[in-house]
């Protein structure tokens, strides 16, 4: 194999590895964004659930006329 062929093979392998690396990085970034979006959505849901629990607790305090205790 001549040196031009060897350089062509090396350049081709470098290009293929570069393309694959670029695609993997894009996929990892997309996955990270998706996970961040899902966690944000779950945080919003948990905040709503906590608020609902606070409202239910207040209603129960009023219904049973229990002394109100302070939230942490």
C-alpha positions in Angstrom: 0.0 0.0 0.0 1.3 3.4 -0.9 1.5 6.3 1.4 -1.4 8.1 -0.4 -3.6 5.1 0.1 -2.6 4.9 3.8 -3.4 8.6 4.2 -6.8 8.1 2.4 -7.7 5.3 4.8 -6.7 7.3 7.8 -8.6 10.4 6.6 -11.7 8.2 5.9 -11.6 6.6 9.4 -11.1 10.0 11.0 -14.1 11.4 9.1 -16.3 8.4 10.1 -15.3 8.6 13.7 -15.9 12.4 13.7 -19.4 12.0 12.3 -20.3 9.2 14.7 -19.0 11.3 17.7 -21.0 14.3 16.5 -24.2 12.3 16.2 -23.7 10.7 19.6 -23.1 14.2 21.2 -26.3 15.5 19.6 -28.2 12.4 20.9 -26.8 12.9 24.4 -27.8 16.6 24.4 -31.3 15.7 23.2 -31.6 13.1 25.9 -30.4 15.5 28.6 -32.9 18.2 27.5 -35.7 15.6 27.5 -34.8 14.4 31.0 -34.6 18.0 32.2 -38.0 18.7 30.8 -39.5 15.7 32.5 -38.0 16.6 35.8 -39.3 20.1 35.5 -42.8 18.7 34.8 -42.6 16.4 37.8 -41.5 19.3 40.0 -44.6 21.3 38.9 -46.8 18.3 39.5 -45.4 17.8 43.0 -45.8 21.4 43.8 -49.5 21.2 42.8 -50.0 18.1 44.9 -48.3 19.8 47.9 -50.6 22.8 47.5 -53.7 20.5 47.3 -52.6 18.7 50.5 -52.2 22.1 52.2 -55.7 23.1 51.2 -57.2 19.8 52.3 -55.4 20.1 55.6 -56.8 23.6 56.1 -60.3 22.3 55.3 -59.9 19.5 57.8 -58.7 21.9 60.5 -61.8 24.0 59.9 -64.1 21.0 59.7 -62.9 19.5 63.0 -61.9 22.8 64.6 -58.5 21.5 65.4 -55.8 24.0 66.4 -53.7 25.1 63.5 -50.1 24.0 63.5 -47.5 26.0 61.5 -45.9 24.5 58.3 -42.2 24.1 58.2 
